[in-house]
Structure formats: C-alpha cells, structure tokens
C-alpha cells in the first residue's frame, strides 16, 4: 500500500470529474487503502442523497478492491497528539480529518485528497492533490 483515499477524492472520482478520474486510474488499486472513517463519511453522503441504496451500492462496488485499515490504539494516540498540537496552534481541524491524517501517518501512506486546506496543517503528512 502506498496511498490512503480521502472521502472528497472518492466523491470526485464517482462524480466523474475528469482530472480525478484520470489521476485515480493511474494508480494501481492494490496500492490504495481506506480508513473506516472515510467509509463512514461516504455512507453519510449516500444517506443524504435522494436514492441512498443506489449510492451505497455504487460505493461498495468502488471500494471492493481496496484494503480496509482498522483503527488501533497507537493510531488513536497519534490522532490525540495531533489534535493537541493543532489546538495549541489554533488550527484545529474536524475530528474525522484528524483520524484520516493519523491513519495516513501511522501506516506511512500518502493521502489522496482535494482537501489541502484542512490537511495542510498536519506536520509530516504526505498528500497528493491532482490539478483542478
């Protein structure tokens, strides 16, 4: 594994946005992983849609080839450390984003995201954002 998918990346790909689709196709699915946090975020998007079951089915098909990463105590400790640091700096970001960042750091993965505004505050986090 080399990459961790963020929810906004998945949303862009599934919506068919050209650059997102092209960037996604360049990466081998066996090199990508998902956090259960991202799955929860995508499920929320599906349940907020007019046809939740169709969205859930599409999402489940999309994630099938990817490795799912569990939350573990050392990862949660890293998340708490990051949250404390960002709080002291006055740059606190949403908890789900902190958990995703901690997952990428814990597993030493590059985060595939369009959300550089939030993730850019995380020290040592590697992320990839394709051109818009």
N, CA, C and O atoms as a GROMACS GRO file, in nm:
protein
  528
    1UNK      N    1   0.084  -0.118   0.000
    1UNK     CA    2   0.000   0.000   0.000
    1UNK      C    3   0.088   0.124   0.000
    1UNK      O    4   0.192   0.130   0.065
    2UNK      N    5   0.043   0.221  -0.075
    2UNK     CA    6   0.115   0.348  -0.080
    2UNK      C    7   0.025   0.467  -0.054
    2UNK      O    8   0.073   0.574  -0.018
    3UNK      N    9  -0.107   0.449  -0.072
    3UNK     CA   10  -0.199   0.563  -0.069
    3UNK      C   11  -0.320   0.534   0.020
    3UNK      O   12  -0.365   0.420   0.033
    4UNK      N   13  -0.371   0.641   0.081
    4UNK     CA   14  -0.493   0.636   0.158
    4UNK      C   15  -0.594   0.730   0.091
    4UNK      O   16  -0.562   0.846   0.064
    5UNK      N   17  -0.712   0.680   0.063
    5UNK     CA   18  -0.814   0.760  -0.004
    5UNK      C   19  -0.893   0.844   0.095
    5UNK      O   20  -0.937   0.794   0.199
    6UNK      N   21  -0.911   0.969   0.063
    6UNK     CA   22  -0.997   1.058   0.142
    6UNK      C   23  -1.136   1.059   0.078
    6UNK      O   24  -1.150   1.030  -0.040
    7UNK      N   25  -1.236   1.093   0.157
    7UNK     CA   26  -1.374   1.093   0.107
    7UNK      C   27  -1.392   1.188  -0.011
    7UNK      O   28  -1.462   1.155  -0.107
    8UNK      N   29  -1.330   1.306  -0.005
    8UNK     CA   30  -1.351   1.400  -0.115
    8UNK      C   31  -1.290   1.349  -0.245
    8UNK      O   32  -1.340   1.380  -0.354
    9UNK      N   33  -1.183   1.271  -0.235
    9UNK     CA   34  -1.123   1.208  -0.354
    9UNK      C   35  -1.225   1.111  -0.416
    9UNK      O   36  -1.249   1.114  -0.537
   10UNK      N   37  -1.283   1.027  -0.332
   10UNK     CA   38  -1.381   0.928  -0.380
   10UNK      C   39  -1.501   0.998  -0.442
   10UNK      O   40  -1.549   0.956  -0.548
   11UNK      N   41  -1.549   1.102  -0.378
   11UNK     CA   42  -1.665   1.176  -0.430
   11UNK      C   43  -1.634   1.233  -0.568
   11UNK      O   44  -1.717   1.226  -0.658
   12UNK      N   45  -1.515   1.290  -0.584
   12UNK     CA   46  -1.476   1.347  -0.714
   12UNK      C   47  -1.468   1.239  -0.822
   12UNK      O   48  -1.514   1.259  -0.934
   13UNK      N   49  -1.410   1.124  -0.787
   13UNK     CA   50  -1.397   1.014  -0.884
   13UNK      C   51  -1.535   0.961  -0.922
   13UNK      O   52  -1.565   0.945  -1.040
   14UNK      N   53  -1.618   0.934  -0.822
   14UNK     CA   54  -1.751   0.878  -0.851
   14UNK      C   55  -1.841   0.977  -0.925
   14UNK      O   56  -1.931   0.936  -0.998
   15UNK      N   57  -1.816   1.107  -0.906
   15UNK     CA   58  -1.893   1.209  -0.978
   15UNK      C   59  -1.844   1.223  -1.122
   15UNK      O   60  -1.906   1.292  -1.202
   16UNK      N   61  -1.732   1.156  -1.154
   16UNK     CA   62  -1.682   1.158  -1.291
   16UNK      C   63  -1.602   1.280  -1.330
   16UNK      O   64  -1.586   1.308  -1.448
   17UNK      N   65  -1.552   1.354  -1.232
   17UNK     CA   66  -1.471   1.472  -1.264
   17UNK      C   67  -1.343   1.426  -1.333
   17UNK      O   68  -1.269   1.343  -1.281
   18UNK      N   69  -1.319   1.481  -1.450
   18UNK     CA   70  -1.215   1.432  -1.541
   18UNK      C   71  -1.079   1.414  -1.476
   18UNK      O   72  -1.021   1.305  -1.484
   19UNK      N   73  -1.025   1.517  -1.413
   19UNK     CA   74  -0.891   1.506  -1.356
   19UNK      C   75  -0.887   1.402  -1.244
   19UNK      O   76  -0.789   1.328  -1.232
   20UNK      N   77  -0.990   1.397  -1.163
   20UNK     CA   78  -0.995   1.298  -1.055
   20UNK      C   79  -0.996   1.157  -1.112
   20UNK      O   80  -0.923   1.070  -1.063
   21UNK      N   81  -1.075   1.134  -1.213
   21UNK     CA   82  -1.083   1.002  -1.274
   21UNK      C   83  -0.949   0.964  -1.337
   21UNK      O   84  -0.902   0.852  -1.318
   22UNK      N   85  -0.888   1.057  -1.410
   22UNK     CA   86  -0.758   1.029  -1.472
   22UNK      C   87  -0.652   0.998  -1.367
   22UNK      O   88  -0.576   0.902  -1.381
   23UNK      N   89  -0.645   1.078  -1.263
   23UNK     CA   90  -0.546   1.056  -1.157
   23UNK      C   91  -0.571   0.922  -1.089
   23UNK      O   92  -0.476   0.848  -1.060
   24UNK      N   93  -0.695   0.891  -1.064
   24UNK     CA   94  -0.730   0.766  -0.996
   24UNK      C   95  -0.692   0.645  -1.081
   24UNK      O   96  -0.643   0.544  -1.028
   25UNK      N   97  -0.713   0.653  -1.210
   25UNK     CA   98  -0.683   0.541  -1.300
   25UNK      C   99  -0.532   0.515  -1.312
   25UNK      O  100  -0.491   0.405  -1.348
   26UNK      N  101  -0.451   0.615  -1.283
   26UNK     CA  102  -0.306   0.598  -1.291
   26UNK      C  103  -0.249   0.517  -1.175
   26UNK      O  104  -0.134   0.474  -1.181
   27UNK      N  105  -0.328   0.496  -1.072
   27UNK     CA  106  -0.278   0.428  -0.952
   27UNK      C  107  -0.338   0.287  -0.944
   27UNK      O  108  -0.458   0.268  -0.962
   28UNK      N  109  -0.253   0.191  -0.919
   28UNK     CA  110  -0.296   0.053  -0.904
   28UNK      C  111  -0.386   0.041  -0.780
   28UNK      O  112  -0.347   0.086  -0.673
   29UNK      N  113  -0.506  -0.018  -0.792
   29UNK     CA  114  -0.595  -0.033  -0.676
   29UNK      C  115  -0.529  -0.107  -0.559
   29UNK      O  116  -0.567  -0.084  -0.444
   30UNK      N  117  -0.434  -0.194  -0.586
   30UNK     CA  118  -0.366  -0.266  -0.478
   30UNK      C  119  -0.274  -0.175  -0.398
   30UNK      O  120  -0.228  -0.213  -0.290
   31UNK      N  121  -0.247  -0.055  -0.447
   31UNK     CA  122  -0.166   0.041  -0.374
   31UNK      C  123  -0.249   0.136  -0.290
   31UNK      O  124  -0.194   0.221  -0.220
   32UNK      N  125  -0.383   0.122  -0.295
   32UNK     CA  126  -0.472   0.213  -0.223
   32UNK      C  127  -0.541   0.143  -0.107
   32UNK      O  128  -0.572   0.024  -0.112
   33UNK      N  129  -0.563   0.220  -0.002
   33UNK     CA  130  -0.632   0.170   0.116
   33UNK      C  131  -0.736   0.272   0.160
   33UNK      O  132  -0.736   0.387   0.117
   34UNK      N  133  -0.826   0.226   0.246
   34UNK     CA  134  -0.933   0.310   0.300
   34UNK      C  135  -0.937   0.297   0.452
   34UNK      O  136  -0.910   0.190   0.507
   35UNK      N  137  -0.970   0.405   0.516
   35UNK     CA  138  -0.999   0.405   0.659
   35UNK      C  139  -1.150   0.384   0.677
   35UNK      O  140  -1.230   0.427   0.594
   36UNK      N  141  -1.186   0.319   0.786
   36UNK     CA  142  -1.329   0.306   0.817
   36UNK      C  143  -1.392   0.444   0.839
   36UNK      O  144  -1.513   0.460   0.823
   37UNK      N  145  -1.312   0.541   0.876
   37UNK     CA  146  -1.362   0.678   0.892
   37UNK      C  147  -1.411   0.731   0.756
   37UNK      O  148  -1.519   0.790   0.748
   38UNK      N  149  -1.333   0.709   0.652
   38UNK     CA  150  -1.373   0.752   0.517
   38UNK      C  151  -1.500   0.680   0.473
   38UNK      O  152  -1.588   0.741   0.412
   39UNK      N  153  -1.509   0.553   0.504
   39UNK     CA  154  -1.630   0.479   0.470
   39UNK      C  155  -1.751   0.543   0.537
   39UNK      O  156  -1.856   0.560   0.475
   40UNK      N  157  -1.738   0.578   0.664
   40UNK     CA  158  -1.848   0.643   0.735
   40UNK      C  159  -1.887   0.775   0.671
   40UNK      O  160  -2.005   0.807   0.660
   41UNK      N  161  -1.787   0.853   0.629
   41UNK     CA  162  -1.816   0.981   0.564
   41UNK      C  163  -1.894   0.960   0.433
   41UNK      O  164  -1.989   1.033   0.404
   42UNK      N  165  -1.852   0.860   0.356
   42UNK     CA  166  -1.919   0.833   0.229
   42UNK      C  167  -2.060   0.778   0.252
   42UNK      O  168  -2.152   0.813   0.180
   43UNK      N  169  -2.076   0.694   0.352
   43UNK     CA  170  -2.211   0.645   0.385
   43UNK      C  171  -2.303   0.762   0.419
   43UNK      O  172  -2.420   0.763   0.380
   44UNK      N  173  -2.252   0.859   0.492
   44UNK     CA  174  -2.334   0.976   0.525
   44UNK      C  175  -2.379   1.047   0.398
   44UNK      O  176  -2.495   1.087   0.386
   45UNK      N  177  -2.287   1.064   0.303
   45UNK     CA  178  -2.322   1.127   0.175
   45UNK      C  179  -2.432   1.047   0.106
   45UNK      O  180  -2.528   1.104   0.053
   46UNK      N  181  -2.419   0.914   0.107
   46UNK     CA  182  -2.519   0.829   0.043
   46UNK      C  183  -2.655   0.845   0.110
   46UNK      O  184  -2.756   0.860   0.041
   47UNK      N  185  -2.659   0.842   0.242
   47UNK     CA  186  -2.787   0.853   0.313
   47UNK      C  187  -2.850   0.991   0.299
   47UNK      O  188  -2.970   1.007   0.322
   48UNK      N  189  -2.770   1.088   0.263
   48UNK     CA  190  -2.823   1.224   0.242
   48UNK      C  191  -2.876   1.241   0.099
   48UNK      O  192  -2.938   1.343   0.069
   49UNK      N  193  -2.852   1.145   0.012
   49UNK     CA  194  -2.894   1.155  -0.128
   49UNK      C  195  -3.040   1.114  -0.146
   49UNK      O  196  -3.102   1.061  -0.054
   50UNK      N  197  -3.092   1.140  -0.264
   50UNK     CA  198  -3.231   1.105  -0.296
   50UNK      C  199  -3.250   0.953  -0.305
   50UNK      O  200  -3.360   0.903  -0.281
   51UNK      N  201  -3.143   0.879  -0.340
   51UNK     CA  202  -3.152   0.734  -0.354
   51UNK      C  203  -3.035   0.669  -0.279
   51UNK      O  204  -2.937   0.628  -0.342
   52UNK      N  205  -3.045   0.659  -0.147
   52UNK     CA  206  -2.934   0.607  -0.068
   52UNK      C  207  -2.888   0.468  -0.110
   52UNK      O  208  -2.767   0.443  -0.117
   53UNK      N  209  -2.979   0.378  -0.139
   53UNK     CA  210  -2.938   0.241  -0.172
   53UNK      C  211  -2.856   0.236  -0.300
   53UNK      O  212  -2.760   0.158  -0.308
   54UNK      N  213  -2.891   0.315  -0.399
   54UNK     CA  214  -2.813   0.319  -0.523
   54UNK      C  215  -2.673   0.373  -0.497
   54UNK      O  216  -2.574   0.321  -0.548
   55UNK      N  217  -2.665   0.478  -0.416
   55UNK     CA  218  -2.534   0.535  -0.382
   55UNK      C  219  -2.450   0.435  -0.302
   55UNK      O  220  -2.330   0.421  -0.327
   56UNK      N  221  -2.512   0.366  -0.208
   56UNK     CA  222  -2.439   0.267  -0.128
   56UNK      C  223  -2.387   0.154  -0.217
   56UNK      O  224  -2.274   0.109  -0.200
   57UNK      N  225  -2.469   0.109  -0.310
   57UNK     CA  226  -2.426   0.001  -0.400
   57UNK      C  227  -2.307   0.046  -0.485
   57UNK      O  228  -2.210  -0.029  -0.500
   58UNK      N  229  -2.315   0.166  -0.541
   58UNK     CA  230  -2.205   0.219  -0.621
   58UNK      C  231  -2.078   0.230  -0.536
   58UNK      O  232  -1.970   0.192  -0.580
   59UNK      N  233  -2.092   0.282  -0.417
   59UNK     CA  234  -1.977   0.299  -0.329
   59UNK      C  235  -1.916   0.164  -0.292
   59UNK      O  236  -1.793   0.148  -0.294
   60UNK      N  237  -2.000   0.068  -0.258
   60UNK     CA  238  -1.948  -0.064  -0.219
   60UNK      C  239  -1.873  -0.131  -0.334
   60UNK      O  240  -1.771  -0.196  -0.311
   61UNK      N  241  -1.922  -0.114  -0.454
   61UNK     CA  242  -1.850  -0.168  -0.571
   61UNK      C  243  -1.716  -0.096  -0.589
   61UNK      O  244  -1.615  -0.159  -0.621
   62UNK      N  245  -1.716   0.033  -0.567
   62UNK     CA  246  -1.594   0.112  -0.583
   62UNK      C  247  -1.486   0.070  -0.484
   62UNK      O  248  -1.369   0.059  -0.521
   63UNK      N  249  -1.523   0.046  -0.358
   63UNK     CA  250  -1.423   0.018  -0.254
   63UNK      C  251  -1.379  -0.128  -0.250
   63UNK      O  252  -1.282  -0.161  -0.182
   64UNK      N  253  -1.448  -0.215  -0.321
   64UNK     CA  254  -1.420  -0.359  -0.313
   64UNK      C  255  -1.272  -0.395  -0.329
   64UNK      O  256  -1.224  -0.481  -0.256
   65UNK      N  257  -1.197  -0.333  -0.422
   65UNK     CA  258  -1.057  -0.377  -0.439
   65UNK      C  259  -0.959  -0.321  -0.335
   65UNK      O  260  -0.842  -0.361  -0.334
   66UNK      N  261  -1.003  -0.232  -0.248
   66UNK     CA  262  -0.910  -0.164  -0.159
   66UNK      C  263  -0.898  -0.233  -0.023
   66UNK      O  264  -0.993  -0.295   0.025
   67UNK      N  265  -0.781  -0.220   0.037
   67UNK     CA  266  -0.757  -0.269   0.172
   67UNK      C  267  -0.825  -0.175   0.271
   67UNK      O  268  -0.818  -0.053   0.256
   68UNK      N  269  -0.892  -0.231   0.372
   68UNK     CA  270  -0.955  -0.150   0.476
   68UNK      C  271  -0.865  -0.152   0.599
   68UNK      O  272  -0.824  -0.258   0.646
   69UNK      N  273  -0.834  -0.035   0.652
   69UNK     CA  274  -0.743  -0.020   0.764
   69UNK      C  275  -0.819   0.005   0.893
   69UNK      O  276  -0.902   0.095   0.902
   70UNK      N  277  -0.789  -0.076   0.992
   70UNK     CA  278  -0.851  -0.062   1.123
   70UNK      C  279  -0.790   0.053   1.202
   70UNK      O  280  -0.677   0.094   1.177
   71UNK      N  281  -0.867   0.103   1.296
   71UNK     CA  282  -0.815   0.198   1.394
   71UNK      C  283  -0.752   0.116   1.506
   71UNK      O  284  -0.812   0.019   1.554
   72UNK      N  285  -0.633   0.153   1.547
   72UNK     CA  286  -0.563   0.082   1.653
   72UNK      C  287  -0.519   0.183   1.758
   72UNK      O  288  -0.512   0.303   1.731
   73UNK      N  289  -0.491   0.134   1.877
   73UNK     CA  290  -0.455   0.224   1.986
   73UNK      C  291  -0.340   0.318   1.953
   73UNK      O  292  -0.352   0.437   1.981
   74UNK      N  293  -0.228   0.271   1.894
   74UNK     CA  294  -0.120   0.366   1.862
   74UNK      C  295  -0.165   0.472   1.760
   74UNK      O  296  -0.119   0.586   1.766
   75UNK      N  297  -0.252   0.435   1.670
   75UNK     CA  298  -0.306   0.532   1.574
   75UNK      C  299  -0.390   0.636   1.646
   75UNK      O  300  -0.382   0.755   1.616
   76UNK      N  301  -0.471   0.592   1.741
   76UNK     CA  302  -0.555   0.685   1.817
   76UNK      C  303  -0.469   0.776   1.903
   76UNK      O  304  -0.503   0.893   1.922
   77UNK      N  305  -0.360   0.724   1.955
   77UNK     CA  306  -0.266   0.807   2.032
   77UNK      C  307  -0.207   0.916   1.942
   77UNK      O  308  -0.195   1.031   1.982
   78UNK      N  309  -0.170   0.878   1.820
   78UNK     CA  310  -0.116   0.974   1.723
   78UNK      C  311  -0.220   1.081   1.692
   78UNK      O  312  -0.188   1.199   1.682
   79UNK      N  313  -0.344   1.039   1.676
   79UNK     CA  314  -0.453   1.133   1.649
   79UNK      C  315  -0.468   1.233   1.765
   79UNK      O  316  -0.481   1.353   1.743
   80UNK      N  317  -0.464   1.183   1.887
   80UNK     CA  318  -0.477   1.271   2.004
   80UNK      C  319  -0.359   1.368   2.013
   80UNK      O  320  -0.377   1.485   2.048
   81UNK      N  321  -0.240   1.320   1.981
   81UNK     CA  322  -0.121   1.405   1.980
   81UNK      C  323  -0.138   1.517   1.876
   81UNK      O  324  -0.110   1.633   1.905
   82UNK      N  325  -0.183   1.482   1.756
   82UNK     CA  326  -0.205   1.581   1.651
   82UNK      C  327  -0.312   1.682   1.691
   82UNK      O  328  -0.296   1.803   1.670
   83UNK      N  329  -0.420   1.632   1.750
   83UNK     CA  330  -0.530   1.721   1.791
   83UNK      C  331  -0.481   1.822   1.895
   83UNK      O  332  -0.515   1.940   1.888
   84UNK      N  333  -0.402   1.774   1.990
   84UNK     CA  334  -0.347   1.862   2.092
   84UNK      C  335  -0.256   1.967   2.031
   84UNK      O  336  -0.264   2.085   2.066
   85UNK      N  337  -0.169   1.925   1.940
   85UNK     CA  338  -0.078   2.018   1.872
   85UNK      C  339  -0.155   2.125   1.795
   85UNK      O  340  -0.127   2.244   1.808
   86UNK      N  341  -0.252   2.082   1.717
   86UNK     CA  342  -0.330   2.177   1.636
   86UNK      C  343  -0.413   2.270   1.725
   86UNK      O  344  -0.431   2.388   1.692
   87UNK      N  345  -0.463   2.218   1.835
   87UNK     CA  346  -0.539   2.303   1.929
   87UNK      C  347  -0.447   2.413   1.984
   87UNK      O  348  -0.487   2.529   1.990
   88UNK      N  349  -0.326   2.376   2.024
   88UNK     CA  350  -0.231   2.475   2.077
   88UNK      C  351  -0.196   2.580   1.972
   88UNK      O  352  -0.174   2.696   2.006
   89UNK      N  353  -0.192   2.540   1.845
   89UNK     CA  354  -0.159   2.632   1.736
   89UNK      C  355  -0.280   2.710   1.686
   89UNK      O  356  -0.267   2.796   1.599
   90UNK      N  357  -0.398   2.680   1.740
   90UNK     CA  358  -0.520   2.746   1.695
   90UNK      C  359  -0.560   2.706   1.553
   90UNK      O  360  -0.621   2.784   1.481
   91UNK      N  361  -0.524   2.583   1.513
   91UNK     CA  362  -0.553   2.536   1.377
   91UNK      C  363  -0.629   2.404   1.378
   91UNK      O  364  -0.611   2.322   1.288
   92UNK      N  365  -0.713   2.383   1.478
   92UNK     CA  366  -0.786   2.258   1.491
   92UNK      C  367  -0.871   2.232   1.368
   92UNK      O  368  -0.938   2.322   1.317
   93UNK      N  369  -0.869   2.108   1.320
   93UNK     CA  370  -0.949   2.068   1.204
   93UNK      C  371  -1.050   1.963   1.251
   93UNK      O  372  -1.038   1.913   1.362
   94UNK      N  373  -1.150   1.929   1.169
   94UNK     CA  374  -1.251   1.832   1.210
   94UNK      C  375  -1.189   1.698   1.253
   94UNK      O  376  -1.088   1.654   1.199
   95UNK      N  377  -1.253   1.635   1.351
   95UNK     CA  378  -1.201   1.510   1.406
   95UNK      C  379  -1.187   1.400   1.301
   95UNK      O  380  -1.089   1.326   1.303
   96UNK      N  381  -1.282   1.388   1.210
   96UNK     CA  382  -1.270   1.285   1.107
   96UNK      C  383  -1.144   1.307   1.023
   96UNK      O  384  -1.074   1.212   0.989
   97UNK      N  385  -1.115   1.433   0.990
   97UNK     CA  386  -0.994   1.462   0.914
   97UNK      C  387  -0.869   1.430   0.995
   97UNK      O  388  -0.769   1.381   0.941
   98UNK      N  389  -0.874   1.456   1.124
   98UNK     CA  390  -0.761   1.419   1.211
   98UNK      C  391  -0.739   1.268   1.214
   98UNK      O  392  -0.626   1.221   1.208
   99UNK      N  393  -0.848   1.193   1.222
   99UNK     CA  394  -0.837   1.047   1.222
   99UNK      C  395  -0.781   0.995   1.090
   99UNK      O  396  -0.700   0.901   1.089
  100UNK      N  397  -0.823   1.054   0.981
  100UNK     CA  398  -0.772   1.013   0.850
  100UNK      C  399  -0.624   1.048   0.838
  100UNK      O  400  -0.545   0.967   0.789
  101UNK      N  401  -0.587   1.167   0.881
  101UNK     CA  402  -0.446   1.206   0.878
  101UNK      C  403  -0.362   1.114   0.966
  101UNK      O  404  -0.254   1.071   0.926
  102UNK      N  405  -0.410   1.085   1.085
  102UNK     CA  406  -0.337   0.995   1.176
  102UNK      C  407  -0.322   0.856   1.114
  102UNK      O  408  -0.219   0.790   1.132
  103UNK      N  409  -0.424   0.812   1.042
  103UNK     CA  410  -0.417   0.682   0.974
  103UNK      C  411  -0.308   0.684   0.868
  103UNK      O  412  -0.227   0.591   0.859
  104UNK      N  413  -0.304   0.790   0.788
  104UNK     CA  414  -0.200   0.802   0.684
  104UNK      C  415  -0.062   0.803   0.748
  104UNK      O  416   0.030   0.737   0.698
  105UNK      N  417  -0.045   0.877   0.855
  105UNK     CA  418   0.085   0.884   0.923
  105UNK      C  419   0.122   0.750   0.985
  105UNK      O  420   0.236   0.705   0.973
  106UNK      N  421   0.027   0.686   1.051
  106UNK     CA  422   0.053   0.559   1.120
  106UNK      C  423   0.098   0.451   1.022
  106UNK      O  424   0.191   0.376   1.049
  107UNK      N  425   0.030   0.444   0.908
  107UNK     CA  426   0.061   0.341   0.808
  107UNK      C  427   0.164   0.390   0.704
  107UNK      O  428   0.196   0.317   0.610
  108UNK      N  429   0.213   0.512   0.720
  108UNK     CA  430   0.310   0.573   0.629
  108UNK      C  431   0.259   0.573   0.484
  108UNK      O  432   0.324   0.522   0.393
  109UNK      N  433   0.141   0.632   0.466
  109UNK     CA  434   0.077   0.639   0.336
  109UNK      C  435   0.064   0.784   0.291
  109UNK      O  436   0.062   0.876   0.373
  110UNK      N  437   0.057   0.803   0.161
  110UNK     CA  438   0.028   0.934   0.104
  110UNK      C  439  -0.122   0.946   0.091
  110UNK      O  440  -0.188   0.858   0.036
  111UNK      N  441  -0.177   1.055   0.142
  111UNK     CA  442  -0.321   1.078   0.138
  111UNK      C  443  -0.362   1.134   0.003
  111UNK      O  444  -0.306   1.235  -0.042
  112UNK      N  445  -0.458   1.070  -0.062
  112UNK     CA  446  -0.514   1.121  -0.187
  112UNK      C  447  -0.634   1.206  -0.150
  112UNK      O  448  -0.736   1.154  -0.104
  113UNK      N  449  -0.622   1.337  -0.171
  113UNK     CA  450  -0.726   1.430  -0.123
  113UNK      C  451  -0.731   1.555  -0.209
  113UNK      O  452  -0.635   1.590  -0.278
  114UNK      N  453  -0.844   1.620  -0.204
  114UNK     CA  454  -0.860   1.753  -0.260
  114UNK      C  455  -0.869   1.856  -0.149
  114UNK      O  456  -0.884   1.975  -0.175
  115UNK      N  457  -0.860   1.811  -0.025
  115UNK     CA  458  -0.882   1.895   0.092
  115UNK      C  459  -0.749   1.940   0.154
  115UNK      O  460  -0.721   1.914   0.271
  116UNK      N  461  -0.669   2.008   0.076
  116UNK     CA  462  -0.539   2.054   0.125
  116UNK      C  463  -0.557   2.162   0.231
  116UNK      O  464  -0.471   2.178   0.319
  117UNK      N  465  -0.665   2.235   0.225
  117UNK     CA  466  -0.689   2.342   0.324
  117UNK      C  467  -0.687   2.285   0.466
  117UNK      O  468  -0.628   2.346   0.555
  118UNK      N  469  -0.750   2.170   0.488
  118UNK     CA  470  -0.751   2.109   0.621
  118UNK      C  471  -0.623   2.031   0.648
  118UNK      O  472  -0.558   2.048   0.751
  119UNK      N  473  -0.588   1.944   0.553
  119UNK     CA  474  -0.476   1.852   0.576
  119UNK      C  475  -0.339   1.921   0.570
  119UNK      O  476  -0.240   1.866   0.618
  120UNK      N  477  -0.334   2.038   0.513
  120UNK     CA  478  -0.208   2.112   0.507
  120UNK      C  479  -0.155   2.153   0.643
  120UNK      O  480  -0.038   2.190   0.655
  121UNK      N  481  -0.238   2.148   0.746
  121UNK     CA  482  -0.196   2.184   0.882
  121UNK      C  483  -0.126   2.069   0.955
  121UNK      O  484  -0.070   2.089   1.062
  122UNK      N  485  -0.128   1.950   0.898
  122UNK     CA  486  -0.076   1.832   0.966
  122UNK      C  487   0.073   1.815   0.936
  122UNK      O  488   0.111   1.792   0.821
  123UNK      N  489   0.158   1.826   1.038
  123UNK     CA  490   0.302   1.810   1.016
  123UNK      C  491   0.335   1.669   0.966
  123UNK      O  492   0.279   1.570   1.013
  124UNK      N  493   0.426   1.662   0.870
  124UNK     CA  494   0.479   1.536   0.817
  124UNK      C  495   0.379   1.455   0.734
  124UNK      O  496   0.412   1.346   0.689
  125UNK      N  497   0.259   1.506   0.714
  125UNK     CA  498   0.161   1.433   0.633
  125UNK      C  499   0.195   1.448   0.485
  125UNK      O  500   0.212   1.560   0.436
  126UNK      N  501   0.204   1.336   0.416
  126UNK     CA  502   0.225   1.338   0.272
  126UNK      C  503   0.088   1.332   0.207
  126UNK      O  504   0.006   1.247   0.241
  127UNK      N  505   0.063   1.422   0.114
  127UNK     CA  506  -0.064   1.416   0.042
  127UNK      C  507  -0.043   1.447  -0.104
  127UNK      O  508   0.054   1.512  -0.143
  128UNK      N  509  -0.136   1.399  -0.184
  128UNK     CA  510  -0.134   1.423  -0.328
  128UNK      C  511  -0.265   1.483  -0.367
  128UNK      O  512  -0.372   1.429  -0.337
  129UNK      N  513  -0.258   1.597  -0.435
  129UNK     CA  514  -0.376   1.665  -0.485
  129UNK      C  515  -0.355   1.689  -0.634
  129UNK      O  516  -0.268   1.768  -0.672
  130UNK      N  517  -0.434   1.622  -0.719
  130UNK     CA  518  -0.418   1.649  -0.863
  130UNK      C  519  -0.460   1.790  -0.897
  130UNK      O  520  -0.534   1.855  -0.823
  131UNK      N  521  -0.414   1.836  -1.010
  131UNK     CA  522  -0.454   1.968  -1.058
  131UNK      C  523  -0.604   1.972  -1.078
  131UNK      O  524  -0.666   1.873  -1.115
  132UNK      N  525  -0.661   2.087  -1.051
  132UNK     CA  526  -0.807   2.101  -1.064
  132UNK      C  527  -0.851   2.102  -1.207
  132UNK      O  528  -0.970   2.114  -1.236
   0.00000   0.00000   0.00000
